[in-house]
Amino acid sequence: MKNYRQAKIKAIIEAQIIETQEELAAALKEQKIEVTQATVSRDIKELHLVKIPYGHGKYRYSFPVDVKQVHSESKMQKAFQDSVLKVEASENIIVIRTQPGAGAAVAFALDNAQWPEIIGTVAGDDTVLAVLKDKEKSRGIVAKMREMSMGCPV
């Protein structure tokens, strides 16, 4: 039922201007799908819907431009291949050196890959700090990152 409902939400968002959760719930009801506000809220989060301006100070639900690429391992690998120069670790922090201007893109790729070992990232212009939950995992994560960046130096 959830997959069916979320498929309907996708179709509704693509076909109509939906400004509020209430409007989305009403549009689902027209399609004979009864939902609570909490269910609509969860679906919005799971589908990564965002509100975008569409004129005169109004906002509508939409999909981010690259929502289909968010969890793509190949996109992350491409970011690493194109941008990463060096990967090294100290305790539970991994320092990733990138081409100038590529830090944010590499951090974004890591964040959206949702590796369970990584708590979060901080990006600068050409450096990313990735904080790990467990320092014992750092060697394996560094090896994985180096492999994705095609053997960048230690």
C-alpha positions, -999 to +999 in steps of 0.1 A: +000+000+000+028+024+009+046+020-025+012+024-043+004+056-023+039+070-028+036+063-066+003+083-066+020+111-047+047+113-073+021+115-101+001+141-082+031+163-076+041+161-112+006+169-125-007+195-100+005+224-079+003+212-043+011+239-017+003+221+016+001+187+031-037+192+034-039+197-004-019+166-009-041+146+014-072+159-004-057+149-038-050+114-025-086+112-011-099+120-046-080+089-057-097+069-030-066+069-007-074+079+029-043+092+048-035+110+080-014+141+082+013+121+098+014+096+069+016+125+044+044+140+064+064+108+064+058+102+027+070+138+019+102+131+039+108+096+023+102+110-012+126+139-005+100+164-016+110+200-012+091+233-015+101+256-043+089+291-052+065+293-081+054+330-081+040+357-060+055+345-028+039+310-031+056+277-027+047+242-040+060+207-034+085+194-060+112+169-064+148+181-060+165+183-094+188+153-087+166+131-065+172+101-087+210+105-082+210+109-045+219+074-035+238+065-067+271+047-058+283+054-094+278+091-090+298+091-057+325+071-074+326+096-102+329+125-077+358+107-061+375+098-094+372+133-107+380+152-075+398+134-047+436+138-045+444+123-011+427+103+017+441+099+052+428+091+087+435+101+122+415+082+148+379+085+138+384+114+114+391+110+077+406+139+058+398+140+021+418+164+000+401+174-033+406+196-063+399+232-055+362+239-053+352+202-051+350+198-013+312+204-011+304+180-040+324+152-024+308+158+010+274+159-006+281+125-023+293+110+010+263+123+030+238+110+005+254+076+002+244+072+039+273+050+048+264+037+083+300+042+095+300+079+088+283+103+113+287+133+091+309+155+070+322+190+070+333+205+037+357+233+028+368+244-006+393+216-011+390+195+020+364+173+035+364+159+071+344+128+075+337+118+111+333+081+118+313+064+146+341+040+153+378+046+149+384+009+143+365+012+110+388+040+096+413+017+078+385+000+059+367+032+050+400+048+039+407+018+017+372+020+002+376+057-005+410+053-021+396+025-043+368+048-055+393+075-063+414+050-082+443+046-059+449+082-047+481+086-025+483+079+012 
